[in-house]
Amino acid sequence: QVQLAESGGGLVQAGGSLRLSCAASGRTLRSYAVGWFRQAPGKEREFVAAISASGGDTYYTDSVKGRFTISRDNAKNTVYLQMNSLKPEDTAVYYCASYFEVVPGHPPPPAHEYRYWGQGTQVTVSS
C-alpha cells in the first residue's frame, strides 16, 4: 500500500510560480511511475504530467509544456511539480497518483489505471 500526500498549493498571481510536492509513505516509490492530474470546478479531471519510475522519462500535456516541470527524488520518496508562468486557467485541485511500472519506458496509462491517489492540493491563480 502506498499513501500519497500532496502539498505546496496556494494562491498566486498570474505569472507566478508554485512547487507542488507528492510525498509517499508505506512503500518506496522506486518502482512506481507517478502522474499529476488536476480538476477544475465543473470540469473533468485531466492529465498534467507524469514521470517514469527511474525519472528518465517525462510526459506533459500540451498546455503546460515549457511551464511545468515534473521531477522526483527517490531517496526522499517524493515527486515534485514545478509550475512557472502560472495562468488563471491553471486553477484547479491538483492530485498526484502512482502505478507500478511493469515495463519501463511506456507512456503513462489512463487515469483509471493509477492505483494510488493523494487527497489533492488547491492551486488558485488570480488574474
Helices and strands as residue ranges (DSSP letters): E 3-7, E 10-13, E 18-25, E 32-39, E 46-51, E 58-60, G 62-64, E 68-73, E 78-83, G 88-90, E 92-100, G 111-113, E 116-117, E 121-126
